[in-house]
Amino acid sequence: MPVFTNTERLALAGFLAGYSGLTREAYALDLRQFASWCHQHHLRLFGARRADIECFARDLEARGRARATVTRRLCTIAGLYRYAVEEELLDHSPAAHVRRPRLDYESHATGLDRNELGALLVAAGLGPPAEHALISLLALNGLRVSEATGASIPDLGVERGHRTLVITRKGGKIVTIPLAPRTARAIDLAIGERCEGPIFLASDGRRLDRHGAGRIVRRIARRAGITKPVGPHTLRHAFITAAQMSGVASDASLPGKRDHGAVRERESSSPVPAPGRQSETAGQAGRDITMLQRLPRCRIQFGCIARQNDAVTATPKPHQRGRALPKARYSR
């Protein structure tokens, strides 16, 4: 284990104290790996030179790390030294002029088409309610995995007749999103009689983390016959792509939000009209309905999603008695 001086310890603690959540964990991991590398090469953290940091980057590349990972490691290291210089703990930053790999800004994320997304939803619906609810939140509402796993039972509510969920987005922004009937029903079955605590629980009874959510997504993807490498963010990517291909702007493609390669490609060929003045709840509800209607193997049946080969049964209303019920229309 590397041993730090008081000055190095003060710089590390002060730098990491400026961040929170997953950002802090990621920066701590970057600095831990760099400190371990310096310890292996008999270097002090504040005794490293520019050439040493360059060698650390080349060592990461030799171990097969992606260019984006190498760039983030170097940015974290440069941020630490810059903080130390600003706090007069170090004379100059050895990482000020370190060359960083050029990044390809085209998205290389694995994408799911509508057939695969529909198969994934059907496979999730045949499993436990908690897994069904998680997949629905990721695929039908486009939530990040941290937003879905961080939701609690008291965050559920009703607004204007719609079931809603309060989530915390990146940067600590708190928003209210509507839930599709399928998602709300799965969440109700997942929480059962519980009135407090997290919505999604791990096998040990604690809150489900992003790693556990990733294992659930991969297991359901295999059950659906999808051979691509699928993770939680793949479903968000598929949600945004489906919304763009449907001509409906998604939350992630609005100004100031993160976009994806498929979104940029869609915008360059056929711009999506800017959404009107409406609340996020109303806008998300319209996006959910549009996406559900376009998913293969699924159809809208009495406000809920059903598989295409499910039987349609309903009790006729008083004014419809004696008439034949209209045939259900299937979306293509």
Secondary structure as UniProt FT lines:
FT   HELIX           6..17
FT   HELIX           21..40
FT   TURN            41..42
FT   HELIX           45..47
FT   HELIX           50..62
FT   TURN            63..64
FT   HELIX           67..86
FT   TURN            87..88
FT   TURN            94..97
FT   HELIX           114..125
FT   HELIX           129..140
FT   HELIX           145..149
FT   HELIX           153..155
FT   STRAND          156..159
FT   TURN            160..161
FT   STRAND          162..168
FT   HELIX           170..172
FT   STRAND          174..178
FT   HELIX           181..191
FT   TURN            192..193
FT   TURN            203..204
FT   HELIX           210..223
FT   TURN            224..225
FT   HELIX           232..245
FT   TURN            246..247
FT   HELIX           251..253
FT   TURN            255..256
FT   HELIX           261..269
FT   HELIX           280..294
FT   TURN            296..297
FT   STRAND          298..301
FT   TURN            302..303
FT   STRAND          304..307
FT   TURN            308..309
FT   HELIX           318..320
FT   TURN            321..322
//
